Amino acid sequence: MIGAALVAVLQTLCTADPALAKSIRDLASKPPEEGGVHGTALVRLGDETILREAFGHADRDRDVPNRPDTKFLIASLTKSFTA
């Protein structure tokens, strides 16, 4: 439910604001203590990729940055979407 709502909001924002990718990049690039993330983002509107970017570290101890193709161990995170 939340995922569908987020998609709808992003589609609306992408249509209304062509600078959405910059807004997401600016927010996600902040340090985690300021609301930034360690992860990846993929935002698409129809067939158009608005943003495909990685943020933060995949392994902070080894200073390995995230990449758009970084594989994450998600454990049971998807249960809420399939239940």
Secondary structure, DSSP 4 states (H G I P E B T S, - for coil): -HHHHHHHHHHHHHHH-TTHHHHHHHHHTS-GGGT--SEEEEEEETTEEEEEEEESEEETTTTEEP-TT-----TTTTHHHH-
